[in-house]
């Protein structure tokens, strides 16, 4: 038997490595103390896959019994026992054997039954064998896992914060846009102004949408289309029963992915679409006066992004309802304060105010205007003989004759009793005389 003697230069201890057939024995000494003091367990396989050396630390690290590892055990048997203990999976076993066959270094973690994690690192040797180290990395791996979990939690928290900030930003945007829309709608003097403001705002606030606004006609049998935006087909008229929102008396959202039924007025469009839409009844003073229909396109613009477009549209409907109610109330109060209830002509107060304004205007322009004043001859005698109802019919007939002859630019007034006044803005003396003569002939024909 050949011997290789290694002498420790410090304490002159000699370690004798006795060469046998397939084993190496280690006498107690410096190298033995080093091996036993290592944190890792060490295992050596020869080129044929036979164990030629190991340290006792392997048993502690891998939680093994001596029966599972000894000099001379084959690597196949050692790996099979690891598979049976659940430390290796079938896939990991195949991959490990392939790495040994390719003579390349490799590393993997094995999880013991106790839950401890052991890092297995194998490096090839010059003679074709392998030296394998087993290191308990449980604390490192857990700390790493905790760090990853902490990083994930921090990223999730940051994501939630950013989402919250984005939602708050959108909420503030929606609130500001609704407030601005409400302010404009409340300052509109007429429904026509209101419609113009609404159309422009809907184009900007919900840019990826198209829609229409319908208002009940005076006869209340149909709704008239008054405004639209986007590429939509607005109907001149729709029936109230053509919309689920009007029939049900509340907002109706159509969503194809849910159980929904399309409104008839949408199906009857020239270019019908199955996209999401919402119908919002417009209610003023408890009375339904119209319908707001908004259809949302599939692709949302990044320019104007809403959190909940359906809810935003419903809020717009509430603002429109309030604005229309205010305009109608204002018109009604203005009509009552400026119109004669019997004839529908302007009353004396409105006429005098219009007269003062026209006088100031023509003074600045050095222009002229005309005023026609007339009354119904012998009206009191007619009224006494035929009664007040007949007299009222005469006054209404004169008013209708004035309305058919004159345009909306002239101010037609019942000044009081059977007295009437007409203001002709920017009219000459000759024009005024012609109008007065035509009116006299028209009333005479009655």
Helices and strands as residue ranges (DSSP letters): E 3-7, E 14-19, E 24-26, H 30-37, E 41-45, E 51-54, H 57-62, G 66-68, H 75-84, H 90-102, E 106-111, E 117-124, E 130-136, H 138-186, H 191-205, E 209-216, E 223-229, E 237-238, G 240-242, H 244-248, E 252-254, H 264-267, E 277-284, E 287-296, H 309-338, H 348-365, E 370-375, H 379-386, H 388-405, E 411-416, E 419-424, H 429-444
